[in-house]
């Protein structure tokens, strides 16, 4: 594993439209076609949570473990694909020696890393669980807020939508993959809206129970051409490394 220490991470809104959806039989959607040694796309993967400091010891965060993003990086690197993993503050870490690992803590850190590395990749997989809100200005990380100071009101601002920002700089031939972690009842509608609004090629819809769990029950929705029909494939619950192989297979066919 190659490691670099970068500068010291943001999130999307979800509205939805409902373009036509086509259910594709498994035989049409997931016929495997691994890349050849001469066709190794460069992958950029984000994974794990962001931490937005409130003071020297407290932060706003979430339960993301980074398990799926790490599994995606491991699978891609095992195929010989040049792979960079941007990983948030989680104790988990990949062990493949060819993965380039860059760490981030905050949404701002991840935004900076994306600005530096997204232009050169062939596929961006945004598996990180980025904060939706953060304090309006950087916290004083040299002090601690005390209970004795009385009631506290925490003012928060929305974070920038990182994948939408990256999509504005997307070049022809790049493939962008997003994730929609939503309540099961509204998951697919939210994913369709996000796919269209954010300029994504693929989106992985998964219910809230997926976070910090060893398994995932996912639906991949895709649309390579704006205005085209949305294609979808749902998967039964499976370990995240197994789903990572399926998603990398799907990306391999589209690049």
C-alpha positions, 0 to 999 in steps of 0.5 A: 500500500502506498501512502501519502499524507495530504492536506487535512472532506461534502454532500448532496441534495436529493430531489427526484424526477422519474424518467422511464426505467428499464429492468434489464435481465441479469444475463444482459447486465452483468456479463463479465468482461475483464479488462486486458493488461493493455486496458487498465483504467485509473480509478479514484475511490473515496471511502469512509466518513468525514469529521467536522470539528466542533472543538478540540475533542468533539466533531460531527461525524457518522458511522461509515466504516469505509468497508465498501470503498476499501473492498472496491480499491482492493478488487480494482488493484487486484486486476492491475488497475492503477487505484487511488483511495481517498480514505476518511478517519476510520481504523480500517485500511487496505492491504494491497501494496499497489493501492495509493492511499491518501487520508482526509478528515474533513469535507474541505480536505476531501474537496481539495483532494478531489480537485487535485486527483479527479481530472486524471482518473478514468472513473471516480467512485464516490463511496465516502459518507460526506457530512451534509452540514458543518460549523460555519467557520473552522472550529478552535481546535485548541480549546474545549467547550465546557458544560458549565458554560450553559446551554449551547446552540450549534449553528451549521451550514450545508456543505458543498456538493462534492460530486456535483462540483467534480461533475462540472469538470468531468471530461469526455470518457470519464465515468462517475459513480455515486451512492444514495443511502436512503430510507428503503421506501424512498431509496430508488426515487432519490437515486434516480433524481441524484443520477440525473441531477448530478451528472452521474453515469451510475448510482448505487442505491442502498438502504440505511441499514447498509451503513457500518454493516458487513453486507449490502443490499443494493440496486445499480442504476445507470444511464450513460447518455443524458435523456436515455432510459435508466437501466437498473439491476437489483442484488440480493444481500451479499457481503460488501467485497462480493458486491465490490466485484460486481460493481467493478465488473460493471465499470469495466464494461462501460469504460 
